[in-house]
């Protein structure tokens, strides 16, 4: 096979992967471009929905403000007209004053006390509340009109007027034109009744028309996102339906399928064209190289023939360095036949030199490989050392007091973290951190979030907790657990408008009692959140866990709270259930799998704690019922007896009586009454000999005036038990 043929085959073999790579890159570029377009479309639709919501918000605020006008309440319509004219100036809106049957004021016209235009059936009048209305032919402006109406809440006297703020749908049309989207896309805005309120193409034709086909079905089903559909113009498209805004309005962007396919065809044509051009240029270059190589080789053949014939071949210059060198060698061979041995020796020396160079390079590569292995080994061992240092810092930190030593230890911990990151880079183990379930102690968990749950329940709701002794830790994501518990408390609070009680109860149950599989966990923690609210009807109870289902007014709830609770419980290997009846309140039950592992905080506390001591008589002062309902059973579960007082004043009075003896006083710092925890501790030091004091606080503006042990909220229960025992043992 000739050199030319070999080069052509070589070019083809080299070109084929390049052509495939071009095709893959073109495909990837098309997919990236398409994904970028879809992302832009999604962002544009969501942004448009928010902008439309703000436009409606502005007009609702105007309507509500004018509805509260004193001149309107007094029936001074001319003064109210002036107020409405000033309020609507520069807003592209006008104000209407409505009765049940007539329009009696319109700021788009001069004030006329006798102005009265009948309102057709289906008018925007409301007895109370707010609404959005649309008319294809306004009775005054004789063109399409959009507007919002707000009527004050019912009072002792019948409501006489309703205030409406009207505006031209062209306001929304301008927003649609300004919204950045592909030029071939169709952008539209639909109201909650799925009527077209604005459209980027042929808006006059489709204004007020109902959405049809798959798009309407998706909106009615509460679905969103991209799906194939057909526009009102009968154009097959990939349509994005955005989430409804607070008023139930939708932003829709349709991408014609033909336009998307055209981009794919263009990408394919560009790839084929590029591959063809690359192949043509490669073949031309191969032919040129084959010719430039072939001629010098043929010249060498002639020189070799001359040497065989014992003639001295001429030293030719072909322009190819290697061929010229061979020609010179042949020429020298003819002239210096006697020196052949010396020439051979020189060639052998060159070969030896090249071999030595190869060996040197091989040795260098082996050395680098060894250094790489050494670095990896050192990094691995150094990582183990860092782990030991980090663990030591972690164990030392709870025992180092606040101040310079604590800050030095924290700085060392931060430096250890940076060193660990560098080691991870060396070992190429860096990966993004993800949320992981972990063992969670129910008592510690309820205590840590007690302040948050109390605020969530509100001032009118009493929140209590009862955790049975021996409840094992659960294996859940603590962040999602906290969110689920807050969602249940929010729902209970909203159900009890006049106030009430919420009880949180936790107990250990067998899997057979729950109906859940024992393969997940042999036992579960049953966490009940009970309220004494009005309860649910069977229909509401049946739909309670459904996403977006809510009985709250528009804007007061998303309908996702209980859906998150159910999803969290099931993803954690458990379940969520609701029992409720009208007049008997509601109970939401979470079933969460237990784990034999101990929470990290408990392990750390146990590592630094002393051995269990004697049973103590504890006087506890805590005004928060939720904290008390968690901490008191925990102390009693450790074998101690507890006397609970709500305020420091009560505790002082009890101690002054002297009827009961206590081994240790455990008190909150900030509480109602004339004394704080600091004041009580100072009084005990002066008046009650031999009574140690342990204080706990989340925040206090008062400086400590006592030598008592101070725990920072939220504190692990194990730390509290150790502190109580240590304080009692020091007396």
C-alpha positions in Angstrom: 0.0 0.0 0.0 1.4 3.4 -1.0 2.1 6.2 1.4 -0.7 8.2 -0.1 -3.3 5.6 0.6 -2.0 5.1 4.1 -2.2 8.8 4.8 -5.7 9.0 3.4 -6.8 6.2 5.7 -5.0 7.9 8.6 -6.8 11.1 7.9 -10.1 9.3 7.8 -9.5 7.5 11.0 -8.4 10.7 12.7 -11.4 12.6 11.2 -14.1 10.1 12.3 -13.7 10.8 16.1 -13.6 14.5 15.4 -16.8 14.3 13.4 -18.4 12.4 16.2 -17.1 14.9 18.7 -18.5 17.7 16.6 -21.9 16.0 16.6 -21.8 15.4 20.3 -20.8 19.0 21.0 -23.4 20.3 18.6 -26.0 18.2 20.4 -24.8 19.3 23.8 -24.8 23.0 22.6 -28.4 22.6 21.3 -29.5 21.0 24.6 -27.7 23.7 26.7 -29.3 26.4 24.5 -32.7 24.8 24.8 -32.3 24.4 28.6 -31.2 28.0 28.8 -34.2 29.1 26.8 -36.5 27.1 29.0 -34.9 28.5 32.1 -35.2 32.0 30.8 -38.9 31.3 29.9 -39.5 30.0 33.4 -37.9 33.0 35.0 -39.7 35.4 32.7 -43.1 33.8 33.4 -42.6 33.8 37.2 -41.4 37.4 37.1 -44.4 38.4 35.0 -46.7 36.7 37.5 -45.1 38.7 40.3 -45.3 42.0 38.4 -49.0 41.4 37.6 -49.6 40.7 41.3 -47.9 44.0 42.3 -50.1 45.9 39.8 -53.2 44.4 41.3 -51.8 45.0 44.8 -51.4 48.7 44.1 -55.0 49.1 43.0 -56.3 47.0 45.9 -54.4 49.3 48.3 -55.9 52.3 46.6 -59.4 50.9 46.7 -59.1 49.9 50.4 -57.7 53.3 51.4 -60.5 55.1 49.6 -63.1 52.8 51.1 -62.1 54.0 54.5 -62.4 57.7 53.5 -64.3 59.8 56.1 -65.9 61.9 53.3 -67.3 58.7 51.8 -68.7 57.6 55.1 -70.3 61.0 55.5 -71.8 60.9 52.1 -69.7 63.9 50.9 -69.3 62.6 47.3 -67.8 65.8 45.8 -65.0 65.8 48.4 -64.5 62.1 47.9 -64.3 62.7 44.2 -61.4 65.1 44.8 -59.6 62.6 47.0 -60.1 59.8 44.5 -58.8 62.0 41.7 -55.7 62.8 43.6 -55.1 59.2 44.6 -55.5 57.9 41.0 -53.4 60.6 39.4 -50.4 59.1 37.6 -51.4 55.5 38.2 -53.1 54.8 34.8 -56.3 54.1 36.8 -59.6 55.7 37.5 -61.9 55.4 40.5 -65.6 54.3 40.4 -68.1 54.5 43.2 -70.8 51.8 43.1 -74.1 51.1 44.6 -75.8 47.8 44.2 -77.4 48.8 40.9 -75.7 52.0 39.7 -72.3 53.7 39.1 -72.6 57.1 40.8 -69.1 58.5 40.4 -66.3 58.1 37.9 -63.1 60.1 38.1 -62.6 59.7 34.3 -65.5 62.2 34.0 -65.9 65.6 35.6 -67.8 65.5 38.9 -71.6 65.5 38.4 -73.9 65.0 41.4 -76.6 63.7 39.1 -74.3 61.1 37.4 -75.8 57.6 37.6 -75.2 54.8 35.2 -77.0 51.5 35.6 -74.9 48.4 36.1 -75.7 45.3 34.2 -76.3 42.0 35.8 -73.1 40.4 37.1 -71.8 43.8 38.4 -68.7 44.0 40.5 -70.7 45.0 43.6 -69.8 43.2 46.8 -71.6 43.4 50.2 -68.2 43.2 51.8 -64.6 42.2 50.9 -62.7 42.5 47.6 -62.9 41.2 44.1 -61.4 41.6 40.6 -63.8 42.3 37.7 -63.5 42.4 33.9 -65.8 43.9 31.3 -65.4 43.8 27.5 -67.4 47.0 27.2 -67.4 49.4 30.2 -70.6 51.4 30.5 -68.8 54.7 30.6 -65.5 54.3 28.6 -67.1 51.9 26.0 -64.0 49.7 25.9 -62.6 46.7 27.8 -62.0 47.5 31.5 -60.2 45.7 34.3 -60.6 46.7 37.9 -60.6 45.8 41.5 -63.3 46.5 44.0 -63.1 46.8 47.8 -66.0 47.2 50.2 -65.5 47.8 53.9 -66.4 45.0 56.3 -70.0 45.0 57.4 -70.9 47.4 60.2 -74.1 48.1 62.2 -75.6 50.1 59.3 -76.1 48.6 55.8 -73.2 49.2 53.4 -74.1 51.8 50.9 -71.1 52.2 48.6 -68.4 50.1 47.1 -65.1 51.6 45.8 -63.6 50.2 42.5 -60.3 51.1 40.9 -60.5 50.4 37.1 -57.7 50.4 34.6 -57.2 49.6 30.9 -56.0 46.1 30.1 -53.4 47.9 28.1 -51.5 48.3 31.4 -51.0 44.5 31.5 -50.4 44.4 27.7 -47.5 46.8 28.2 -46.0 44.5 30.9 -46.3 41.6 28.5 -44.5 43.5 25.7 -41.7 44.6 28.1 -41.1 41.0 29.4 -37.9 39.5 28.0 -38.7 36.3 26.2 -37.7 34.7 22.9 -39.0 36.7 20.0 -40.9 33.8 18.6 -42.6 33.0 22.0 -46.2 33.9 22.8 -46.6 35.5 26.2 -50.0 35.8 27.9 -51.6 36.6 31.2 -54.7 34.8 32.4 -57.0 35.6 35.4 -58.2 33.1 37.9 -61.2 32.3 35.6 -58.6 31.3 32.9 -59.5 34.2 30.6 -56.9 36.0 28.5 -56.2 39.4 30.0 -53.1 40.2 27.9 -51.3 38.6 25.0 -48.1 39.4 23.0 -49.7 38.4 19.7 -53.1 39.5 18.5 -54.2 40.8 21.9 -57.4 42.5 20.5 -58.6 39.2 19.1 -58.1 37.1 22.2 -58.8 39.5 25.1 -61.3 38.0 27.4 -61.3 34.6 25.7 -61.2 31.5 27.8 -58.1 29.2 27.7 -58.8 25.8 26.1 -57.3 22.4 25.7 -54.5 20.9 27.8 -53.5 24.3 29.2 -56.9 24.8 30.8 -56.9 21.2 32.1 -53.5 21.7 33.7 -54.5 24.9 35.3 -57.7 23.4 36.7 -55.7 20.4 38.0 -53.2 22.8 39.8 -50.3 21.7 37.7 -47.5 24.0 36.4 -44.3 23.8 34.3 -43.7 22.8 30.7 -46.0 20.6 28.7 -46.9 20.3 24.9 -50.1 22.1 24.0 -51.8 24.1 21.2 -52.1 27.9 21.4 -55.4 29.8 20.6 -53.9 30.3 17.1 -53.7 26.5 16.7 -49.9 26.5 16.8 -48.4 23.4 18.5 -46.1 24.7 21.2 -44.2 23.8 24.3 -46.0 25.9 26.9 -44.9 26.9 30.3 -47.7 27.5 32.8 -46.4 29.4 35.9 -47.6 29.1 39.4 -50.7 31.2 40.1 -50.0 34.4 42.0 -51.8 35.5 45.2 -54.8 36.5 43.1 -54.9 33.2 41.2 -53.6 34.9 38.0 -51.3 33.0 35.7 -48.4 33.9 33.4 -48.1 31.7 30.3 -45.3 31.5 27.7 -45.6 29.3 24.7 -42.6 28.3 22.5 -43.7 27.1 19.0 -42.6 23.5 18.4 -41.5 24.4 14.9 -39.1 27.1 16.2 -37.5 24.7 18.6 -37.2 22.1 15.8 -35.7 24.7 13.6 -32.9 25.3 16.1 -32.3 21.5 16.2 -32.1 21.3 12.4 -29.7 24.3 12.3 -27.5 22.7 14.9 -27.4 19.4 12.9 -26.7 21.3 9.6 -23.9 23.3 11.2 -22.4 20.1 12.6 -22.5 18.3 9.3 -21.1 21.3 7.5 -18.3 21.7 9.9 -17.4 18.0 9.7 -17.5 18.1 5.9 -15.2 21.1 5.8 -12.9 19.5 8.2 -12.8 16.3 6.2 -12.1 18.1 2.9 -9.3 20.2 4.4 -7.8 17.1 5.9 -7.8 15.2 2.6 -6.2 18.1 0.8 -3.6 18.3 3.5 -3.0 14.5 3.3 -2.5 14.7 -0.4 0.0 17.5 -0.1 1.9 15.7 2.7 1.9 12.4 0.7 3.4 14.2 -2.3 6.0 16.0 -0.2 7.0 12.7 1.4 6.8 10.4 -1.6 9.1 12.4 -3.8 12.0 12.4 -1.3 11.6 8.7 -0.7 11.7 8.0 -4.4 14.9 10.0 -4.6 16.4 8.0 -1.8 15.5 4.8 -3.7 17.5 6.1 -6.7 20.4 6.9 -4.4 20.3 3.4 -2.9 20.3 1.9 -6.4 23.4 4.0 -7.2 25.1 2.8 -4.1 24.4 -0.9 -5.0 25.9 -0.2 -8.3 29.0 1.0 -6.5 28.4 4.5 -7.7 28.5 7.5 -5.4 25.0 8.9 -5.1 24.7 12.6 -5.2 23.6 14.5 -2.1 20.2 15.8 -3.0 18.2 18.6 -1.3 14.5 17.7 -1.3 13.3 20.1 1.5 12.5 17.1 3.8 15.1 17.2 6.6 15.0 13.4 7.3 15.3 12.5 3.5 18.1 15.0 3.0 20.0 13.5 6.0 19.6 10.0 4.5 20.8 11.2 1.2 23.8 12.8 2.7 24.5 9.5 4.6 24.3 7.5 1.4 26.6 10.0 -0.3 29.1 9.8 2.6 28.8 6.0 2.6 30.0 6.0 -1.0 32.8 8.3 -0.3 34.0 6.8 2.9 33.4 3.1 2.6 36.5 2.5 4.6 35.1 4.5 7.4 32.0 2.3 7.7 33.1 0.8 11.0 33.6 4.2 12.5 30.3 5.3 11.2 28.6 2.2 12.6 30.2 2.9 16.0 29.0 6.4 15.9 25.4 5.2 15.2 25.6 2.7 18.0 26.8 5.5 20.3 23.8 7.7 19.2 21.5 4.7 19.9 23.0 4.2 23.4 22.6 8.0 24.1 18.9 7.8 23.1 18.4 4.8 25.3 20.0 6.5 28.2 17.8 9.5 27.6 14.7 7.2 27.6 15.9 5.6 30.8 16.4 9.0 32.4 12.9 10.0 31.5 11.5 6.8 32.8 13.4 7.2 36.1 12.0 10.8 36.3 8.4 9.5 35.7 8.9 6.9 38.4 10.2 9.4 40.8 7.2 11.7 40.2 4.9 8.8 40.8 6.6 8.0 44.0 6.4 11.6 45.2 2.7 11.5 44.3 2.1 8.4 46.3 4.1 9.9 49.2 2.0 13.0 49.1 -1.2 10.9 49.1 0.1 8.9 52.0 1.2 11.9 54.0 -2.2 13.6 53.3 -4.0 10.5 54.5 -2.0 10.2 57.7 -2.2 14.0 58.2 -5.9 13.8 57.8 -6.0 11.2 60.6 -4.0 13.6 62.8 -6.3 16.4 62.0 -9.3 14.3 62.9 -7.7 13.6 66.3 -7.0 17.3 66.8 -10.5 18.3 65.8 -12.0 15.7 68.1 -9.8 17.0 71.0 -10.9 20.6 70.3 -14.5 19.4 70.2 -14.2 17.7 73.6 -12.3 20.6 75.2 -14.6 23.3 74.0 -17.4 22.8 76.5 -14.9 22.8 79.3 -13.0 26.0 78.4 -14.6 29.1 80.0 -15.5 32.2 77.9 -12.7 34.6 77.4 -9.2 34.6 75.7 -8.7 30.8 76.2 -12.0 30.0 74.5 -11.3 32.3 71.6 -7.8 30.7 71.2 -9.4 27.3 71.1 -12.1 28.4 68.6 -9.3 29.9 66.4 -7.5 26.6 66.5 -10.6 24.8 65.6 -11.1 27.1 62.6 -7.5 26.5 61.5 -8.0 22.8 61.8 -11.1 23.1 59.5 -9.0 24.9 56.9 -6.3 22.3 57.1 -8.8 19.6 56.7 -10.1 21.3 53.5 -6.6 21.4 52.1 -6.1 17.8 52.8 -9.4 17.0 51.1 -8.2 18.9 48.0 -5.0 16.9 48.0 -6.9 13.6 48.1 -9.6 14.9 45.7 -12.4 13.9 48.0 -14.2 17.3 48.1 -17.9 16.9 47.7 -20.9 19.1 48.4 -22.4 18.6 51.8 -26.1 17.4 51.9 -28.5 17.3 54.7 -28.5 13.9 56.4 -30.8 12.4 59.0 -29.3 12.0 62.4 -30.3 10.7 65.9 -32.5 13.3 67.6 -33.5 13.2 71.3 -37.1 14.2 71.7 -36.6 15.9 75.1 -33.6 17.9 73.9 -35.3 18.8 70.7 -38.5 20.1 72.3 -36.4 22.1 74.8 -34.1 23.6 72.1 -37.1 24.9 70.1 -39.3 25.8 73.0 -38.9 29.5 72.5 -39.6 29.2 68.8 -42.7 27.0 69.3 -44.0 29.3 72.1 -43.8 32.3 69.7 -45.4 30.2 66.9 -48.4 29.3 69.2 -49.0 32.9 70.2 -49.8 34.7 73.4 -53.4 33.4 73.6 -52.4 29.7 73.3 -51.1 27.6 76.1 -48.4 25.1 74.9 -47.5 22.1 77.0 -45.5 18.9 76.4 -45.3 15.5 78.0 -42.6 13.0 77.0 -42.9 9.5 78.5 -39.8 8.2 80.2 -37.6 5.9 78.1 -38.5 7.4 74.7 -35.6 6.5 72.4 -34.0 9.0 69.9 -35.5 9.2 66.4 -33.5 9.1 63.2 -34.7 12.2 61.3 -33.5 15.4 59.7 -33.7 17.8 62.6 -34.3 20.9 60.3 -37.3 19.2 58.6 -38.5 17.8 61.9 -38.6 21.4 63.3 -40.4 22.7 60.2 -43.0 19.9 60.4 -43.7 20.5 64.1 -44.0 24.3 63.5 -46.4 23.7 60.6 -48.7 21.6 62.9 -48.5 24.2 65.6 -49.3 27.0 63.1 -52.4 25.1 61.9 -53.6 24.4 65.5 -53.1 28.1 66.4 -55.0 29.3 63.4 -57.9 26.9 64.2 -58.2 28.4 67.7 -58.9 32.0 66.9 -59.9 32.9 70.5 -57.1 31.0 72.1 -56.8 27.5 73.6 -54.4 24.7 74.5 -51.9 22.7 72.5 -50.5 19.5 74.0 -47.4 17.7 72.6 -47.2 14.1 73.8 -44.5 11.6 72.9 -44.5 7.9 73.6 -42.7 4.7 72.4 -44.9 2.2 70.5 -44.3 -1.1 68.7 -44.4 -1.3 64.9 -47.4 -3.7 65.2 -49.4 -1.0 66.9 -48.8 1.5 64.1 -49.5 -0.7 61.1 -46.0 0.3 59.7 -43.5 -2.4 58.6 -41.1 -3.8 61.2 -38.4 -3.9 58.5 -38.0 -0.1 58.8 -37.9 -0.1 62.6 -39.2 -2.4 65.3 -40.4 0.6 67.3 -41.6 4.1 66.5 -41.9 7.3 68.5 -45.6 8.4 68.5 -45.6 12.2 68.6 -49.1 13.7 69.1 -49.9 17.4 68.7 -53.4 17.9 70.1 -55.5 21.1 70.2 -59.0 21.9 71.6 -60.1 23.9 68.5 -63.4 23.5 66.6 -62.2 20.3 64.8 -62.7 19.4 61.1 -65.6 18.2 59.0 -65.2 14.7 57.4 -64.7 16.4 54.0 -61.9 18.7 55.3 -60.3 15.8 57.2 -60.2 13.7 54.0 -58.4 16.4 52.1 -56.2 17.8 54.9 -52.9 16.3 53.6 -53.5 17.3 50.0 -51.1 19.9 48.7 -52.6 23.4 48.2 -55.8 22.5 50.1 -56.6 25.1 52.7 -59.6 26.3 54.5 -57.9 29.7 55.3 -58.8 32.9 53.4 -56.9 33.8 50.2 -53.4 35.0 51.2 -53.6 33.5 54.7 -52.2 30.0 53.9 -50.6 28.1 51.0 -52.0 24.7 51.8 -48.6 23.1 51.9 -48.0 22.9 55.7 -49.6 19.5 56.4 -48.4 18.2 53.0 -44.8 18.9 54.2 -45.5 17.1 57.5 -46.7 14.0 55.6 -43.8 14.1 53.2 -41.3 14.5 56.0 -42.7 11.6 58.0 -42.8 9.2 55.1 -39.4 10.1 53.8 -38.1 9.5 57.3 -39.5 6.0 57.2 -42.7 6.7 59.2 -46.1 8.2 58.7 -48.4 11.1 59.6 -52.1 10.8 60.5 -54.9 13.1 61.6 -57.9 12.4 63.8 -60.6 15.1 64.3 -64.3 15.7 64.8 -66.3 18.9 65.0 -66.3 20.3 68.5 -63.6 17.8 69.7 -60.4 19.4 68.5 -57.7 17.9 66.2 -54.8 15.5 66.8 -51.9 15.3 64.3 -49.8 12.1 64.9 -46.3 11.7 63.7 -44.8 8.1 63.7 -41.0 8.3 63.5 -38.6 5.4 63.5 -36.3 5.0 66.5 -32.6 4.5 66.4 -30.1 2.8 68.7 -27.6 5.6 68.0 -27.3 8.4 70.4 -27.4 12.1 69.4 -24.0 13.7 69.0 -24.7 16.3 71.7 -25.6 13.5 74.1 -22.4 11.6 73.3 -20.3 14.7 73.9 -22.2 15.5 77.1 -21.8 11.9 78.3 -18.0 12.0 77.4 -17.5 15.0 79.8 -19.9 14.0 82.5 -19.2 12.3 85.8 -20.7 9.1 87.1 -24.3 9.2 88.3 -24.7 10.4 91.9 -27.3 10.4 94.6 -30.9 11.2 94.2 -31.5 14.9 94.6 -34.4 17.1 95.9 -34.6 19.8 93.3 -36.4 23.1 93.6 -37.1 24.3 90.0 -38.2 27.8 89.0 -39.5 28.1 85.4 -42.4 30.3 84.1 -42.5 28.7 80.6 -45.0 25.8 80.8 -43.5 24.1 77.7 -40.0 24.1 79.1 -41.3 23.0 82.5 -43.3 20.2 80.9 -40.2 18.8 79.2 -37.5 19.4 81.9 -39.4 18.3 85.0 -40.1 14.7 83.6 -36.5 14.5 82.5 -35.1 15.3 85.9 -37.6 13.0 87.6 -36.7 10.3 85.0 -33.0 10.5 86.3 -34.2 9.5 89.8 -34.6 13.0 91.3 -37.6 14.6 92.9 -38.7 18.0 91.7 -40.8 20.8 93.2 -41.8 23.4 90.6 -42.5 27.1 91.2 -43.6 29.5 88.5 -41.7 32.6 89.8 -38.7 33.5 91.9 -41.1 35.2 94.4 -42.9 31.8 94.9 -39.6 30.0 95.4 -38.5 32.6 97.9 -41.7 32.3 99.9 -41.4 28.5 99.9 -37.8 28.6 101.1 -38.7 31.1 103.9 -41.3 28.7 105.3 -38.5 26.2 105.9 -41.0 23.3 105.8 -39.1 21.4 103.0 -35.4 20.8 102.4 -33.8 20.9 99.0 -30.4 19.8 97.7 -30.1 22.2 94.8 -32.0 25.2 93.3 -32.5 25.3 89.5 -33.9 28.5 88.2 -34.6 30.5 85.0 -33.2 34.0 84.9 -35.8 36.1 83.2 -39.4 35.6 84.5 -42.4 37.6 85.8 -42.4 39.0 89.3 -40.3 41.3 91.4 -37.2 39.0 91.3 -35.0 37.6 88.6 -33.0 34.3 88.8 -29.9 36.3 89.6 -31.8 38.1 92.5 -33.0 34.7 93.8 -29.5 33.2 93.7 -28.0 36.2 95.5 -30.8 36.0 98.2 -30.1 32.3 98.6 -26.4 32.9 99.2 -27.2 35.4 101.9 -30.3 33.7 103.5 -30.2 30.0 102.8 -27.0 28.3 103.8 -25.7 25.3 101.9 -28.2 25.5 99.0 -26.3 25.5 95.6 -27.8 27.3 92.7 -27.8 26.5 88.9 -29.2 29.1 86.6 -30.3 28.9 82.9 -31.0 31.7 80.5 -31.2 32.4 76.8 -30.6 36.1 77.2 -30.6 38.6 80.1 -29.7 42.2 80.2 -28.8 41.9 83.9 -25.2 41.2 84.8 -24.6 38.0 86.9 -24.4 38.9 90.6 -23.8 35.3 91.8 -21.2 32.5 91.7 -24.0 30.1 90.6 -23.5 27.8 87.6 -25.0 29.4 84.5 -26.4 27.2 81.6 -27.0 28.8 78.1 -30.3 27.9 76.5 -30.9 25.7 74.7 -28.9 23.3 76.9 -28.7 19.5 76.5 -30.6 17.7 79.3 -27.5 15.6 80.1 -25.6 18.8 80.8 -28.3 20.0 83.2 -28.3 16.7 85.1 -24.5 16.8 85.4 -24.6 20.4 86.5 -27.2 19.7 89.2 -25.2 16.7 90.5 -21.9 18.7 90.5 -23.5 21.6 92.3 -25.0 19.4 95.0 -21.7 17.5 95.4 -19.8 20.7 96.0 -21.7 21.7 99.1 
